[in-house]
Amino acid sequence: MIVLDNLREGVLTPDVYDARLKPLYRDVLAHYGVVALPCRVRDPDRKGKDESGIGHTQRTPLKGLRFETLEEAQAYLDQWEGRWADTRIHGTTKRQVSVMFAEERPHLQPLPLEPFRYYRHGTRVVHLDGCVEVEAAYYSVPPGCIGQQVAVQWDDLHLRVLDPKTSGLLREHLRTRRGHHRVADQDRPTRTPAKTLALLDVARKAGPSIGAVCDHIHRTEGALAPRRILGVLALARKHGPALTEDAAHFALEAGAPSYRFLRRYLQGVKLPATALKQIDPLIRHLTDYRALIEQRAAAS
């Protein structure tokens, strides 16, 4: 247990009886097994040891010195601590500092096996698709939270969704790229809506590869899957089923079965110019044209 100042980086609401701490500050203390007791506001005498330690460091080893890098400053402080700070006689106890620390060391708790994972935090509103947005990526939240605010913590590897009232863990996801979704299996609907089944049936009829891409989208995209499938079908109407089928086959081989990949692929495809042909399925037989002309001439 330590008595600390009401630093702005750690204390939200100063209160000697029940101070509100910032989540990151609170979790750092809990990780290392420390209980902080913020002192009274504007009462520095209640934390004399804290104040005197800072003043001692500022006056003794660092006064009048300038360092170009943190490494250079740390090397100087390590040398100062070993040669002077640990060997000096403490002004209050009249004992050598290193001897007192050697007596206290057996009673100290070991450090945690893993260092603390520093994170960023904030609050987010759950969207209609059951996800929260963090840095342009989307992560699922348990059902029943649409429209509510939740607490979010994230670092470079993980994202955690917390209950804002109890701070209990709701979901933990691996980070994903911008524009992509992470949907937990337990957050997916247990039954597929009839409209989604109808869309999948239309996609399978458009082509086997198109159907396979839409099935993958349905399994991985969660609540946004119907809109993505509609986008694939719109591409089939715009570019034709044959060309879209080829693009879907290539997307499956490339390991990128998504609407976005199909759209970019089809946008980059240049259709070859159609050469004039004497025989083509679109050109009818000459006798059909002759019969049509004779029929119109007889009618007139």
Backbone bond lengths (Angstrom), bond angles and torsions (degrees), N, CA, C in turn:
res aa  C-N    CA-C-N  psi(-1)  N-CA   C-N-CA  omega(-1)  CA-C   N-CA-C  phi
1 M - - - 1.460 - - 1.513 108.98 -
2 I 1.332 116.00 130.34 1.458 120.75 -178.70 1.523 109.02 -132.09
3 V 1.307 115.34 149.03 1.463 122.34 176.39 1.516 107.99 -98.33
4 L 1.333 116.59 122.25 1.457 121.92 -175.20 1.519 111.12 -121.45
5 D 1.314 114.18 163.49 1.453 120.86 174.60 1.533 108.96 -76.05
6 N 1.323 117.33 162.30 1.467 122.36 177.90 1.527 110.19 -84.31
7 L 1.310 116.65 64.50 1.453 120.46 -178.20 1.521 110.54 -66.39
8 R 1.328 116.85 141.59 1.462 121.41 -176.85 1.517 112.03 -65.01
9 E 1.349 117.48 -30.35 1.456 120.23 -179.44 1.517 112.59 -69.52
10 G 1.352 117.68 -15.50 1.448 119.68 -175.12 1.517 115.65 -122.33
11 V 1.325 118.41 -28.54 1.461 122.12 -172.81 1.518 109.23 -112.57
12 L 1.332 116.11 120.84 1.463 120.52 177.30 1.518 111.56 -79.21
13 T 1.333 116.21 -51.89 1.461 121.64 -178.49 1.523 108.69 -127.17
14 P 1.339 118.98 109.01 1.463 120.22 179.02 1.527 111.00 -65.93
15 D 1.297 116.38 131.29 1.457 122.70 177.54 1.528 107.11 -161.53
16 V 1.310 116.62 118.69 1.461 119.40 -176.03 1.519 111.83 -63.78
17 Y 1.350 117.66 -22.86 1.465 120.50 -178.53 1.531 112.76 -96.14
18 D 1.331 117.31 -35.15 1.462 120.05 -176.82 1.525 108.96 -153.81
19 A 1.324 116.61 76.36 1.462 121.79 -178.89 1.528 109.89 -76.07
20 R 1.331 116.33 142.20 1.463 121.72 176.24 1.521 108.15 -94.75
21 L 1.343 115.42 121.33 1.454 121.84 -177.14 1.527 110.13 -100.96
22 K 1.330 115.39 151.76 1.451 120.02 173.95 1.520 109.79 -68.86
23 P 1.340 117.12 147.96 1.472 118.94 -175.59 1.521 113.79 -57.40
24 L 1.330 118.15 -43.91 1.452 119.87 -177.93 1.523 111.09 -65.04
25 Y 1.317 116.84 -43.42 1.469 121.53 179.15 1.527 110.62 -63.56
26 R 1.322 115.76 -42.75 1.468 120.41 179.12 1.520 111.77 -63.30
27 D 1.333 116.90 -41.13 1.460 120.20 -177.05 1.529 111.90 -73.21
28 V 1.330 117.16 -33.29 1.470 119.03 175.26 1.522 110.15 -62.32
29 L 1.338 117.09 -45.38 1.461 120.65 178.87 1.526 111.01 -61.62
30 A 1.332 116.69 -44.65 1.460 120.09 -179.01 1.524 111.34 -65.11
31 H 1.331 117.54 -35.98 1.464 120.49 -178.73 1.528 111.19 -63.47
32 Y 1.316 117.13 -37.49 1.463 120.81 -178.37 1.529 112.53 -97.75
33 G 1.326 117.48 10.63 1.456 120.60 174.91 1.510 114.47 69.10
34 V 1.335 116.96 36.23 1.462 121.95 -177.11 1.519 109.18 -113.05
35 V 1.302 116.98 138.70 1.465 123.61 174.00 1.520 107.83 -110.98
36 A 1.334 116.50 120.12 1.455 121.55 -178.24 1.518 109.93 -96.58
37 L 1.308 116.41 135.58 1.460 123.16 176.24 1.526 108.00 -119.04
38 P 1.339 117.94 90.23 1.466 119.15 179.28 1.530 110.82 -59.23
39 C 1.316 114.41 141.69 1.461 119.40 -175.38 1.522 110.84 -80.84
40 R 1.331 115.58 177.88 1.457 120.49 176.24 1.533 110.28 -68.04
41 V 1.327 115.02 147.85 1.457 119.92 179.24 1.526 109.55 -69.15
42 R 1.344 115.08 136.00 1.472 122.67 179.01 1.522 111.87 55.56
43 D 1.331 115.73 41.96 1.461 120.47 177.61 1.525 108.70 -140.81
44 P 1.355 117.83 70.18 1.469 120.83 -174.07 1.523 113.46 -65.90
45 D 1.329 118.37 -19.18 1.462 119.37 -178.55 1.523 111.87 -66.70
46 R 1.334 117.74 -20.19 1.468 120.49 -179.22 1.523 112.42 -76.12
47 K 1.316 118.79 -9.78 1.462 121.59 178.52 1.528 109.11 -134.04
48 G 1.306 115.41 55.77 1.456 120.84 -177.12 1.520 113.19 -61.87
49 K 1.341 118.57 -39.26 1.461 120.09 -179.05 1.523 111.03 -64.12
50 D 1.328 116.28 -37.85 1.464 120.02 178.89 1.523 110.16 -65.74
51 E 1.317 117.28 -47.71 1.456 121.05 -178.71 1.521 111.56 -64.89
52 S 1.333 116.70 -41.98 1.461 119.18 -177.12 1.521 111.53 -68.10
53 G 1.354 117.63 -33.83 1.460 119.47 178.83 1.520 111.90 -65.08
54 I 1.340 116.01 -41.64 1.465 119.13 178.69 1.521 110.52 -66.45
55 G 1.325 116.90 -44.51 1.451 119.48 179.10 1.519 112.48 -63.20
56 H 1.339 116.50 -38.30 1.463 120.28 179.01 1.526 110.53 -62.83
57 T 1.336 117.05 -41.48 1.465 120.12 -179.59 1.523 111.00 -68.10
58 Q 1.322 117.18 -38.82 1.469 120.29 -178.70 1.527 111.37 -70.32
59 R 1.316 117.75 -37.13 1.465 120.85 -175.38 1.523 112.74 -81.72
60 T 1.342 116.73 -34.87 1.458 119.05 -168.93 1.530 113.63 -90.26
61 P 1.352 120.28 -67.41 1.467 117.23 -173.73 1.523 114.73 -86.78
62 L 1.329 119.05 -24.18 1.463 120.90 -169.49 1.519 113.99 -105.65
63 K 1.311 119.16 -10.49 1.458 120.94 -174.10 1.527 110.52 -64.46
64 G 1.330 115.24 125.91 1.459 120.97 176.13 1.512 114.83 78.08
65 L 1.317 118.76 6.21 1.461 120.95 -177.68 1.537 110.36 -107.63
66 R 1.332 115.31 154.43 1.460 121.78 178.41 1.523 108.16 -137.79
67 F 1.326 116.39 134.24 1.460 121.57 -178.92 1.530 109.00 -121.48
68 E 1.315 115.22 142.16 1.456 120.57 -179.21 1.529 112.43 -80.43
69 T 1.333 117.02 -30.71 1.460 121.24 -178.38 1.522 109.78 -134.99
70 L 1.337 115.51 159.24 1.461 120.32 176.13 1.527 111.56 -65.59
71 E 1.333 116.59 -35.72 1.463 119.60 179.33 1.528 111.20 -62.38
72 E 1.322 116.13 -40.58 1.461 119.93 178.51 1.523 111.30 -64.91
73 A 1.339 116.95 -41.01 1.466 120.23 178.35 1.525 110.92 -66.59
74 Q 1.336 117.63 -40.47 1.455 120.44 -179.47 1.528 111.29 -65.98
75 A 1.319 117.25 -39.28 1.469 120.03 178.01 1.526 110.94 -63.80
76 Y 1.326 116.95 -39.26 1.466 119.93 177.89 1.529 111.08 -65.77
77 L 1.338 117.64 -43.13 1.468 120.46 -179.75 1.525 111.34 -66.69
78 D 1.325 118.09 -36.45 1.465 119.74 177.26 1.521 111.18 -62.68
79 Q 1.322 115.65 -42.40 1.467 119.30 178.12 1.528 110.95 -66.40
80 W 1.337 116.58 -40.56 1.470 120.00 179.05 1.522 111.33 -64.63
81 E 1.320 116.76 -39.61 1.456 120.26 -179.05 1.531 111.34 -66.11
82 G 1.344 116.86 -42.30 1.460 119.04 -177.81 1.517 113.45 -72.46
83 R 1.325 116.54 -36.01 1.470 119.25 -173.65 1.526 113.53 -91.77
84 W 1.338 116.40 -25.62 1.471 116.80 -174.62 1.524 112.76 -125.96
85 A 1.336 118.10 -51.39 1.460 120.10 -172.69 1.529 111.82 -64.54
86 D 1.348 117.98 -43.59 1.462 120.06 -177.28 1.522 112.82 -75.23
87 T 1.316 116.76 -24.21 1.472 119.17 -176.48 1.525 113.32 -94.17
88 R 1.317 117.82 -8.96 1.465 119.91 -176.49 1.527 111.74 -73.92
89 I 1.300 116.62 163.92 1.458 123.10 175.79 1.532 108.23 -94.64
90 H 1.336 116.44 121.88 1.461 121.60 -177.76 1.521 110.08 -64.37
91 G 1.355 115.57 136.99 1.459 119.61 -174.58 1.522 113.11 -67.08
92 T 1.347 118.72 -30.81 1.468 120.84 -177.06 1.521 111.97 -89.27
93 T 1.328 117.29 -48.45 1.470 120.98 -175.65 1.524 113.06 -84.56
94 K 1.358 117.38 -17.54 1.464 122.64 -177.54 1.528 111.46 59.59
95 R 1.320 116.07 34.09 1.451 121.33 178.54 1.523 109.05 -130.65
96 Q 1.336 114.50 158.73 1.462 119.00 -179.98 1.527 110.07 -71.57
97 V 1.334 116.85 135.77 1.462 122.14 -174.22 1.523 111.20 -62.05
98 S 1.330 118.95 -45.36 1.466 121.44 -177.25 1.526 111.65 -64.21
99 V 1.344 118.24 -33.44 1.464 120.99 178.28 1.523 110.62 -68.13
100 M 1.333 117.46 -42.21 1.466 120.46 178.37 1.534 111.19 -65.19
101 F 1.342 116.51 -39.04 1.455 119.00 179.82 1.528 111.42 -67.18
102 A 1.338 116.76 -35.46 1.465 119.70 177.39 1.529 111.24 -63.63
103 E 1.322 117.55 -32.43 1.462 120.68 176.95 1.532 111.89 -73.42
104 E 1.334 117.18 -32.84 1.462 120.90 -178.12 1.536 112.85 -83.74
105 R 1.331 118.59 -24.43 1.464 121.90 -173.81 1.528 112.95 -54.72
106 P 1.366 120.95 -44.07 1.480 118.86 -178.68 1.520 113.96 -61.60
107 H 1.329 118.01 -20.20 1.459 121.19 -177.44 1.534 112.51 -92.70
108 L 1.322 117.57 -3.62 1.457 120.46 -179.67 1.524 110.37 -81.01
109 Q 1.321 116.22 145.34 1.450 121.02 177.19 1.527 109.97 -77.56
110 P 1.334 118.00 148.04 1.474 119.49 177.70 1.523 110.73 -69.75
111 L 1.312 116.02 153.13 1.459 120.39 176.36 1.526 109.98 -69.15
112 P 1.334 118.74 152.22 1.471 120.72 176.64 1.528 111.21 -58.81
113 L 1.317 115.47 152.58 1.463 120.07 -179.40 1.516 111.77 -65.28
114 E 1.335 116.80 -34.29 1.460 121.09 179.42 1.524 109.98 -111.04
115 P 1.315 117.75 140.42 1.469 119.15 176.00 1.525 110.65 -68.82
116 F 1.294 115.68 162.07 1.458 120.96 -179.66 1.525 109.84 -69.18
117 R 1.337 116.10 135.99 1.459 121.54 177.85 1.529 108.93 -89.38
118 Y 1.323 116.10 102.22 1.458 119.62 179.58 1.523 110.17 -70.29
119 Y 1.303 116.67 142.34 1.455 121.66 -173.98 1.524 110.08 -141.39
120 R 1.331 114.53 165.14 1.461 122.06 168.98 1.522 108.09 -99.79
121 H 1.307 117.12 156.24 1.458 119.13 -175.21 1.524 110.04 -145.09
122 G 1.325 114.80 160.07 1.453 121.65 179.42 1.508 109.75 -177.75
123 T 1.324 116.08 -172.77 1.465 122.23 177.17 1.520 108.48 -118.92
124 R 1.328 115.83 146.88 1.457 121.82 -179.90 1.520 109.38 -137.86
125 V 1.325 116.48 151.15 1.463 123.02 174.27 1.524 108.28 -94.99
126 V 1.322 117.02 134.24 1.456 122.03 -179.62 1.528 108.68 -74.86
127 H 1.330 117.06 125.03 1.463 122.49 -177.54 1.530 110.94 -76.52
128 L 1.328 115.14 174.05 1.457 120.55 -178.78 1.524 112.97 -64.28
129 D 1.333 117.48 -22.82 1.463 120.12 177.84 1.519 112.61 -86.09
130 G 1.360 117.08 6.90 1.463 120.46 177.67 1.512 113.83 79.74
131 C 1.333 118.55 19.89 1.461 122.15 -177.56 1.531 110.22 -125.31
132 V 1.321 114.92 158.97 1.466 122.00 171.82 1.527 107.75 -112.15
133 E 1.324 115.47 152.10 1.459 121.24 -177.16 1.526 109.79 -106.47
134 V 1.333 116.11 128.00 1.463 122.61 175.72 1.520 107.78 -136.60
135 E 1.330 115.57 115.91 1.462 122.10 179.27 1.531 111.13 53.45
136 A 1.347 115.36 47.06 1.468 124.11 174.88 1.522 113.14 66.13
137 A 1.325 119.11 16.71 1.464 123.37 171.66 1.527 107.86 -118.75
138 Y 1.340 116.79 160.32 1.456 121.01 -169.86 1.527 110.27 -126.89
139 Y 1.349 115.61 137.30 1.458 122.04 -174.47 1.530 109.07 -134.31
140 S 1.343 115.70 137.70 1.460 120.51 -173.92 1.526 111.37 -76.24
141 V 1.324 113.51 153.50 1.467 124.28 178.94 1.531 106.66 -125.96
142 P 1.333 119.23 149.68 1.465 119.83 179.24 1.521 112.26 -53.35
143 P 1.342 117.54 149.27 1.472 120.58 179.46 1.521 111.90 -58.02
144 G 1.326 114.73 149.80 1.461 120.66 178.68 1.508 114.44 94.84
145 C 1.341 118.03 5.19 1.472 120.82 -176.81 1.522 112.93 -109.67
146 I 1.324 118.70 6.66 1.467 121.00 -176.63 1.527 110.07 -61.15
147 G 1.341 115.15 130.69 1.453 120.98 179.99 1.513 114.50 86.02
148 Q 1.324 118.46 -8.06 1.454 121.59 -178.97 1.526 110.86 -93.51
149 Q 1.335 115.02 159.74 1.457 120.89 175.10 1.524 109.69 -93.10
150 V 1.328 115.81 136.70 1.454 121.59 177.06 1.522 108.40 -128.82
151 A 1.327 115.62 156.13 1.463 120.85 175.34 1.523 109.00 -87.35
152 V 1.326 116.24 140.75 1.459 122.11 -176.99 1.528 109.02 -130.26
153 Q 1.331 115.51 135.06 1.462 122.57 173.91 1.521 107.90 -125.21
154 W 1.330 117.70 137.41 1.452 119.66 -179.92 1.529 111.14 -149.56
155 D 1.328 114.12 148.37 1.456 122.13 171.45 1.523 107.65 -129.74
156 D 1.330 117.89 -158.85 1.461 119.83 -176.38 1.518 112.57 -74.44
157 L 1.343 119.01 -18.34 1.455 121.52 -174.92 1.521 113.50 -113.99
158 H 1.327 118.73 -36.03 1.455 120.78 -171.09 1.530 110.53 -129.52
159 L 1.317 114.12 158.78 1.470 122.35 172.18 1.522 107.82 -133.96
160 R 1.330 116.08 132.27 1.460 121.71 -179.06 1.523 109.31 -121.22
161 V 1.328 115.08 134.35 1.461 122.51 176.81 1.527 106.94 -106.48
162 L 1.335 116.36 125.93 1.458 122.10 -173.96 1.522 110.67 -119.79
163 D 1.327 114.64 151.40 1.459 120.81 172.36 1.528 108.41 -70.80
164 P 1.340 119.66 123.54 1.466 120.15 -175.98 1.523 113.79 -66.15
165 K 1.325 118.21 -20.49 1.467 120.60 -178.41 1.517 112.28 -90.35
166 T 1.317 116.67 -44.27 1.469 120.27 -175.71 1.522 113.43 -103.54
167 S 1.342 117.73 -10.02 1.470 123.31 -175.56 1.526 111.89 62.69
168 G 1.333 117.19 17.06 1.452 120.35 176.45 1.522 111.68 -73.87
169 L 1.340 116.22 148.30 1.456 121.12 -178.28 1.526 110.21 -75.26
170 L 1.337 116.41 122.35 1.462 121.55 177.32 1.528 111.52 -93.82
171 R 1.316 116.46 -47.53 1.452 121.41 179.19 1.529 109.29 -149.96
172 E 1.325 115.43 150.14 1.465 121.86 172.30 1.520 107.95 -132.16
173 H 1.341 115.86 127.79 1.458 121.86 -176.33 1.524 109.69 -125.85
174 L 1.320 115.80 154.32 1.450 121.10 165.23 1.524 108.76 -76.00
175 R 1.322 117.09 143.78 1.462 120.01 -179.89 1.523 110.00 -65.42
176 T 1.312 116.01 150.05 1.450 122.07 178.45 1.513 109.49 -131.32
177 R 1.327 116.26 174.01 1.464 121.33 -175.39 1.521 111.39 -77.45
178 R 1.330 114.80 165.51 1.452 120.80 178.62 1.519 110.02 -60.12
179 G 1.338 115.45 136.19 1.450 120.76 178.45 1.517 114.47 84.16
180 H 1.328 118.56 -5.06 1.454 121.49 -178.22 1.533 110.58 -103.32
181 H 1.335 115.40 167.41 1.461 122.06 -176.45 1.529 110.59 -119.71
182 R 1.326 114.68 148.89 1.463 122.45 168.16 1.525 106.81 -123.48
183 V 1.331 115.80 112.80 1.458 121.05 -177.39 1.525 107.95 -120.56
184 A 1.331 117.24 120.29 1.461 121.33 178.23 1.522 110.13 -68.99
185 D 1.324 116.38 149.15 1.465 120.42 -178.08 1.530 111.36 -59.34
186 Q 1.326 117.25 -38.36 1.457 119.65 -177.95 1.526 113.03 -72.74
187 D 1.345 117.02 -10.72 1.467 120.28 178.01 1.521 112.56 -94.62
188 R 1.315 117.92 -3.14 1.457 120.43 178.22 1.530 109.57 -81.68
189 P 1.326 117.83 147.90 1.471 119.51 179.71 1.525 110.88 -63.94
190 T 1.331 116.31 142.18 1.463 120.96 -178.57 1.520 111.77 -74.84
191 R 1.322 118.18 -26.12 1.453 122.38 179.38 1.532 109.58 -122.56
192 T 1.329 115.66 137.96 1.451 119.99 179.00 1.518 109.53 -82.84
193 P 1.322 119.57 126.44 1.464 121.48 179.39 1.526 111.77 -59.62
194 A 1.328 115.68 152.86 1.460 120.40 -178.25 1.526 111.62 -62.34
195 K 1.325 117.79 -36.80 1.461 120.15 -179.99 1.525 111.12 -65.20
196 T 1.327 117.03 -37.72 1.463 119.65 177.89 1.517 111.00 -66.94
197 L 1.337 116.71 -40.89 1.464 119.81 176.42 1.523 111.47 -60.56
198 A 1.345 116.69 -38.99 1.459 120.31 178.25 1.526 110.85 -64.74
199 L 1.334 117.76 -40.40 1.462 120.72 178.24 1.522 110.98 -63.91
200 L 1.327 117.14 -41.74 1.462 120.21 178.53 1.519 111.30 -63.56
201 D 1.316 116.77 -36.56 1.462 120.26 178.66 1.532 110.61 -65.88
202 V 1.327 117.32 -41.85 1.469 120.89 177.41 1.526 110.02 -63.20
203 A 1.338 117.07 -39.80 1.465 120.32 -179.47 1.525 110.89 -65.07
204 R 1.330 117.61 -40.99 1.470 120.16 179.49 1.525 111.01 -65.28
205 K 1.321 117.38 -35.53 1.464 120.27 178.62 1.520 111.34 -70.66
206 A 1.345 116.99 -27.59 1.460 119.67 179.20 1.521 111.71 -69.92
207 G 1.325 117.65 -26.44 1.456 121.19 179.68 1.516 110.51 164.43
208 P 1.343 118.04 148.80 1.473 119.90 -178.13 1.522 113.16 -63.15
209 S 1.321 117.93 -40.32 1.465 119.86 179.63 1.526 111.04 -70.74
210 I 1.342 116.35 -38.32 1.472 119.17 176.26 1.525 109.97 -61.99
211 G 1.332 116.79 -42.58 1.454 119.94 177.96 1.514 112.10 -63.65
212 A 1.346 117.47 -39.08 1.466 120.20 178.99 1.522 111.74 -65.41
213 V 1.326 116.69 -40.39 1.468 120.23 177.51 1.531 110.35 -63.14
214 C 1.331 116.78 -44.19 1.470 120.12 -179.18 1.524 111.09 -67.54
215 D 1.344 118.51 -34.75 1.459 120.45 175.33 1.526 111.18 -63.10
216 H 1.345 115.91 -40.89 1.473 119.38 177.50 1.524 110.83 -64.54
217 I 1.329 117.12 -42.11 1.467 120.31 178.14 1.524 110.17 -60.93
218 H 1.341 116.73 -41.05 1.463 120.49 179.96 1.526 111.49 -63.11
219 R 1.318 117.78 -36.01 1.467 120.78 -178.19 1.521 112.76 -77.03
220 T 1.319 118.05 -27.33 1.462 120.57 -170.09 1.520 115.30 -111.08
221 E 1.331 118.40 -22.62 1.462 120.28 -171.76 1.522 113.71 -93.27
222 G 1.330 118.36 -8.52 1.455 120.01 176.80 1.512 112.69 66.45
223 A 1.346 115.98 -132.93 1.459 120.68 -175.04 1.527 113.03 -67.61
224 L 1.330 117.65 -19.91 1.458 120.40 -179.82 1.520 112.51 -87.14
225 A 1.338 118.07 -3.10 1.465 120.80 -176.67 1.528 113.01 -58.76
226 P 1.346 120.54 -46.04 1.471 118.71 -179.77 1.520 113.78 -56.51
227 R 1.328 117.15 -39.10 1.462 119.14 -179.62 1.526 110.73 -69.46
228 R 1.331 117.36 -38.18 1.461 119.89 177.41 1.538 110.77 -64.96
229 I 1.353 116.87 -40.13 1.468 120.21 179.51 1.526 110.27 -65.38
230 L 1.331 116.61 -39.94 1.462 119.38 175.29 1.519 110.94 -60.11
231 G 1.325 116.89 -36.27 1.459 120.04 177.13 1.513 112.24 -64.76
232 V 1.351 117.24 -40.13 1.468 120.34 177.69 1.516 110.57 -63.73
233 L 1.333 117.16 -43.13 1.463 120.32 178.79 1.527 111.30 -65.47
234 A 1.318 117.09 -34.42 1.465 119.93 176.42 1.533 110.70 -65.34
235 L 1.329 117.01 -37.12 1.466 119.96 176.07 1.524 110.96 -64.30
236 A 1.350 116.14 -38.34 1.465 119.61 178.63 1.527 111.35 -64.38
237 R 1.317 117.55 -36.68 1.471 120.38 177.58 1.519 111.38 -71.08
238 K 1.328 116.74 -35.71 1.459 120.60 -176.02 1.527 111.85 -77.04
239 H 1.329 116.87 -45.28 1.463 120.54 -174.46 1.522 113.29 -101.99
240 G 1.335 116.31 -7.18 1.454 118.78 -179.28 1.520 111.32 96.66
241 P 1.332 117.49 144.63 1.474 120.00 -177.90 1.523 113.34 -62.59
242 A 1.353 116.90 -36.86 1.463 119.41 -176.03 1.525 111.41 -64.68
243 L 1.336 116.88 -49.17 1.458 120.18 -179.01 1.535 110.80 -67.04
244 T 1.321 117.24 -38.67 1.471 120.77 177.91 1.520 110.97 -66.63
245 E 1.339 117.49 -36.18 1.466 121.23 176.54 1.530 110.79 -62.79
246 D 1.336 116.64 -42.75 1.468 119.94 177.23 1.534 110.71 -62.49
247 A 1.332 116.51 -42.45 1.466 119.85 178.94 1.524 111.15 -64.46
248 A 1.324 117.18 -40.07 1.460 120.35 178.81 1.525 111.13 -66.14
249 H 1.332 116.93 -38.66 1.472 120.17 177.22 1.528 110.50 -62.43
250 F 1.331 116.87 -42.21 1.467 120.58 178.00 1.526 110.87 -66.23
251 A 1.347 117.56 -37.62 1.472 120.77 179.19 1.525 110.72 -63.97
252 L 1.318 117.88 -39.62 1.463 120.63 177.95 1.522 111.04 -65.52
253 E 1.337 117.25 -41.44 1.463 119.83 178.49 1.524 111.80 -67.15
254 A 1.336 116.72 -33.61 1.472 120.71 -179.38 1.518 112.86 -81.43
255 G 1.332 117.54 -6.56 1.463 120.15 -179.12 1.508 113.68 74.27
256 A 1.346 118.06 27.25 1.471 122.14 -179.73 1.517 109.81 -132.96
257 P 1.325 118.36 60.44 1.474 120.29 -178.61 1.525 111.48 -78.69
258 S 1.305 116.64 84.24 1.458 121.26 -178.29 1.516 109.97 -142.80
259 Y 1.330 115.32 158.62 1.465 120.53 177.87 1.522 110.49 -62.55
260 R 1.317 117.36 -39.86 1.460 120.80 -177.05 1.527 110.92 -62.97
261 F 1.339 116.73 -40.98 1.461 119.76 179.18 1.529 110.45 -65.07
262 L 1.344 116.54 -44.50 1.456 119.49 179.53 1.525 111.48 -61.12
263 R 1.321 117.45 -41.70 1.462 120.59 -178.64 1.527 111.03 -63.30
264 R 1.341 116.34 -45.76 1.463 118.93 -179.62 1.527 111.22 -67.92
265 Y 1.327 115.70 -37.05 1.465 118.86 179.57 1.525 110.88 -64.11
266 L 1.327 116.57 -46.56 1.456 120.52 -178.35 1.515 111.65 -69.60
267 Q 1.321 118.17 -31.16 1.459 119.90 176.95 1.524 111.76 -66.69
268 G 1.324 116.47 -28.90 1.462 120.04 -178.70 1.508 114.05 -89.23
269 V 1.339 118.12 -6.25 1.464 121.09 -179.40 1.519 109.25 -82.90
270 K 1.302 116.48 127.68 1.469 121.88 175.87 1.520 108.56 -101.08
271 L 1.336 117.04 118.59 1.460 121.19 -179.00 1.527 109.80 -71.73
272 P 1.328 119.10 134.53 1.463 121.08 179.14 1.524 111.48 -68.40
273 A 1.313 115.24 146.10 1.463 119.91 178.91 1.522 109.45 -66.34
274 T 1.330 116.77 134.80 1.457 121.63 -177.53 1.530 109.47 -82.54
275 A 1.338 115.81 122.47 1.465 120.46 178.91 1.525 109.84 -82.48
276 L 1.334 115.73 149.23 1.462 120.56 178.53 1.523 109.74 -71.08
277 K 1.317 116.45 136.00 1.458 122.29 -178.33 1.529 109.34 -127.69
278 Q 1.348 114.50 148.57 1.455 119.55 174.24 1.523 111.15 -76.92
279 I 1.334 116.95 -32.64 1.458 122.39 -179.22 1.519 108.37 -122.55
280 D 1.309 115.66 121.08 1.467 121.03 -178.23 1.517 108.00 -154.29
281 P 1.338 118.42 146.81 1.470 119.13 179.10 1.519 113.80 -58.36
282 L 1.328 116.54 -25.78 1.461 118.95 -179.71 1.524 112.82 -79.43
283 I 1.338 118.29 -15.90 1.464 122.05 -178.80 1.523 108.51 -97.18
284 R 1.339 116.81 122.31 1.467 120.83 179.74 1.530 110.70 -76.43
285 H 1.343 114.07 166.92 1.466 119.32 178.59 1.528 109.74 -69.48
286 L 1.342 116.09 149.63 1.458 119.97 -176.31 1.527 112.95 -62.78
287 T 1.329 118.06 -29.53 1.466 119.87 178.75 1.518 111.67 -64.18
288 D 1.358 116.94 -30.42 1.464 119.52 177.84 1.516 110.48 -66.43
289 Y 1.320 117.08 -41.70 1.460 119.80 178.37 1.540 111.15 -66.71
290 R 1.370 116.32 -40.22 1.464 119.82 179.52 1.515 110.88 -62.59
291 A 1.345 117.44 -42.91 1.462 121.07 -179.93 1.520 110.51 -64.17
292 L 1.347 117.11 -38.07 1.462 120.47 179.01 1.523 111.09 -65.47
293 I 1.353 116.55 -39.94 1.465 119.52 -179.40 1.526 110.57 -68.08
294 E 1.328 116.68 -42.26 1.463 118.84 179.21 1.517 111.73 -64.75
295 Q 1.335 117.18 -35.92 1.453 120.60 178.97 1.514 110.73 -66.14
296 R 1.326 118.07 -43.18 1.469 120.85 179.52 1.539 110.72 -67.24
297 A 1.369 116.50 -36.50 1.469 119.14 -179.20 1.519 111.38 -68.41
298 A 1.369 117.85 -38.57 1.450 120.91 178.53 1.516 111.55 -67.00
299 A 1.303 116.75 -35.24 1.466 121.28 -179.25 1.515 110.91 -69.13
300 S 1.341 117.87 -31.79 1.455 119.93 -179.33 1.536 111.07 -81.40
